[in-house]
Amino acid sequence: MRSASVPVSRNRWARYALGAIRIFNGFLGLTLPTLIIGRFDKDPSKNSAAIYAFRMLGIRTILAGLDLFRSGPRGDRAAQTALRIHSSDLATAATLGVTGAVPRQTGLLISAISAVSVVLSLIIRRPVNVESNTEES
């Protein structure tokens, strides 16, 4: 039997999972940008603009991930904007893969990561019946 004081839902689980993915990806971008760039470029250490961009976006992604763990208006706003952010990411990743702007395997990988984030974002948006702690259909 679950405690009434600690509601557990798929929405919350999805929100935390998406937050963890964002923190992980942001950490990689911030600390190991050449690892990520290496998936796109044969000599990532010479691409200083991309290194800067991944570091800049890395810290922002970490902060966006942390917001999903917050309660109140800040956490709610992060949850509400997640679908727009990750749908845009998926469209970009798919376009890069389909047009050949990135290697096929890289296109599939970044599209899959973005698709998981879109699914989690959709789960987050599914209404929850607070009284019974069940998801509404």
Secondary structure by P-SEA (a helix, b strand, c coil): cccccccccaaaaaaaaaaaaaaaaaaaaaccaaaaaaacccccccaaaaaaaaaaaaaaaaaaaaaaacccaaaaaaaaaaaaaaaaaaaaaaaaaaaccccaaaaaaaaaaaaaaaaaaaaaacccccccccccc
